[in-house]
Amino acid sequence: MRKVDQSIYGLLDAVRTGGAVWERLHGRSFWKELALDSEIGRSYNFHMAVHAAMFGPALAQSYDWSTVQHLVDVGGGTGHTLATIMSAHPHLRGTLIDLPDPIASATAILEAANVGSRCVVAAQSFFDTLPSGGDVYLLANIIHGWSDGESIKILQRCADAAGSGGRVLLVERVIAGDADETVQAAISHLDLCSLLLFGGRERSEEEFRQLCTTAGLRQKATHALTDCPWLSLMEFVVED
């Protein structure tokens, strides 16, 4: 049985404690597993690329990128989302940040999209100090994979790098009481998966806002993503 499937046996423990069971089952965190188990790492990167192909075009169309000169994609994986946005908006410069394993594939993907000359790639953790100088720091499908405390640290790193008046964009599934039952069921399933694997969770817009407020960010707007009703784009500004 695959390691991911085995995690379901820890569901009761995860619900009781609110923590991930992956590390207790396998001796290391899911994120460390990605770097050490090539099969799981490749599978995860592939699925993230497929997901990026679904929402990347919508993200490129649903925000006013004319107000941005330098976009920093934090935790941007193999670069598919950044490549899509930069291809649609040729004035943009970009920085892609992620760990060494996904970053290793990013250069070829960015070059294939003809945006490599406008993009810098940085192999590092988003818990470390991030490169400064970006107008916008994008966290697409990142925060749901982390606990509240870890999420605040990631957001603080983005706020510090963006500086006063800088922007941080979150792309996430948002729990809403008036959502379609099918959407609610899907989010509930993903909520349990996030808990089992990462110790993360799906959140309401108010819960995202509270995390960002703690990190020194003020919500400016929420944007619907064209053709991706299950995702929201939340825009935050670094407080003066």
N, C-alpha and C positions, 0 to 999 in steps of 0.2 A: 504493500500500500504506500502511496506517495506520502511524503512528509506533510504536505499541505492538508491532505485528507485526514491524517492522524490527529490534527489539531482539534477536530470536532469532539474528540473524547474528553477534552478539557473544558467543554462549554460550561458545565455547572460550576466548575472552579472559577472560570473567568467571570461569570455573572455574579458570583458571591464576592469576589475580590476586586473586580473592576480592572484587573490587570491581564496582560497577555499570557498565554500558556505556552507559546512557542519555545521560549528560552528554557522553561522548566522541563519541557519534553525533549529538547534537542541539545541543550547545554550552551546555546548561544542565541543572540537575538536574530529575528528574521532578517534584519538589514545586514548583519554579519554573514548570515547564511548566503545571501545573494552574492557576496564577494568570494565566498569560499567554495560554494557548490556551483560549478559552471552550468549545470543543467537547469537548476532553479533560476540562476541569474539570467540565462538566455531566455527562458520562458517568461520571466517577469518583464524583461526589457521588451520582448515581442508584444506582450499584452498591453504594455504602456504605450507602445508605438501605435497599435491598433486604436486604442482609446484616443490618442492625440489626433489621429487621422479623422476621427469622428467630430471632435470639438474644435480642432485647430482652425479650420476655415470659418466656423461661426465666430470664434474669438477674433479673427482677423477683420471680420465685418462689423462686429457689434460694439466696438469702442472707437473713439476718435483718436486714432494714432497720429493724426497730423499735429497734435500737441506734444508729441514725444520725439525726441532725437535719439536717445540711447535707452534701449530696453535690456534689462538684466533678468534672464529666466533662471530663477533659483530652484534647484532641484529639477532641472529641465530634461533629465534623462539623456537620451541619444540625440536630442536636438530637433525632433520632428515639429514640435509646436513652434519653436522659435523660427525654424526655417519657413514654415507656412506663413507666419505673420510678416517676416521680413521680405518674403517674396511678393506679398501683396502690397507692401509699403516700402518702395525702394529707397526712401530717404533715411530709413532707420539704420542705426548701428546697434549691434547686439553683443551681449556677453552671456555665455552659457556656463552654468555652474552645476556640477554634480560630482559624485565620487568617481574614482579612476575607471572602474569597470564600464559603466555606461558611456562615460566621456570618450573612451577608446574608440567607439564607433561613430562619435559625433562629427568629427572632422570630415569624413567621407560624405556623410548625409548633408552637411551644410554646403560642401563643395558641389554636390550633385544638384542642389537647389540654387546654385549660383549666388549664394550669399556669404560664402566663406571669407571673401576679402573684406567684408564688413563686420565680421564677427570674431570675437576673442573667446577662447575656451579655457576654463579654469577648473582643474580637478581638485576639489576640496569639499569638506563638509559644510553644510549651511549652519552648523553650530559654531563654526569659527568665524572670525571677522571677515565680512564680505567686501569685495572690491567696491570702492565708492565711485561716484561720478555718473551713476545712472539717473535718468529722469523717473523711470518706473521700474519697480521690482515686482516681478510676477511670480506668484506661488500658485501653480495650477495643479489641483489634486494632490496637495502636499499635507495640509494641516489636519485633514481627517485621519491621517495615519499616525498621529502622535497624541500623547496625553495633553492635558491642559498646560501643565508646567513646561513640557518640552515645546509645545506650540508657541507659548509666550516667548521662549528663548529664540526660536526661529524668527518670529515677528520682530523681536527687538533687534536682532542682527540686521534685518531688512531696514528697519527704521533708522538705525545708526548709520548704515551705508547711504541711505537716501538723503538724510539730512533734513533740516527744517524746510517744510513745504514740499518735500519729495512725496511720491505716490507709491503705494503698495496695492497691488491687485490680487484678490483671492478668487480663484475659480473653484467652486465646490458644489456638491449636492447640498441642498438646504432643506431641512425638515420643516414642513409647513402643514398646519392642521387642516387646511382646506385642499390639500393635494389629492389628486386622483388615487383611488384605492390601490390600483396597480403600481403606481409610483411609490406610494407609502410602503407597500409590501416589499418592493425592490430595495428601498432605502433601509428598511428594517433588516433585510438579509445582509446587506453590505455593512450595516452597523455591527452586526455580530461577527462578520468576517474581520473587520478592522480590529475589534476587541480581541479576538482569538489570536490573530497574527502579530499585531503591533502594539496592542494596548491603546489603540486610537478609538475614535468614535465619530459618527455623523452628528451634525449639530444644527440647531436652528439659527436663523440670522441673528437673533439677539445674543445667542451664545458666542457666535463668531465676533460680534461687536464687542462683547465684554472682554474677550481675549485680546482683541486689538487695542481697546482702551487701556488695558493694563500695560500693553507694550508701547504706549505713547502715540497711538494712532487714532484719528478721528474719522468716522465714516462720512464720506462725501456723497455717494450714490450707490444704487444697485442697478445693474444693467441686465436685461434679459438677453440670453444668447440665441441668436437666430438659428432655428432648426434644432436646438438642443434645450428643450424645455425642462429637462431634468437637472440642468446646471444653472448656477447664478454667477454673475461677475460682480463682486463687491469691491468698490473703490474706496481706499482709505488714504488720508493725508497725514504726514508726520506733523505732530503738534509743534508749534513754536516754543 
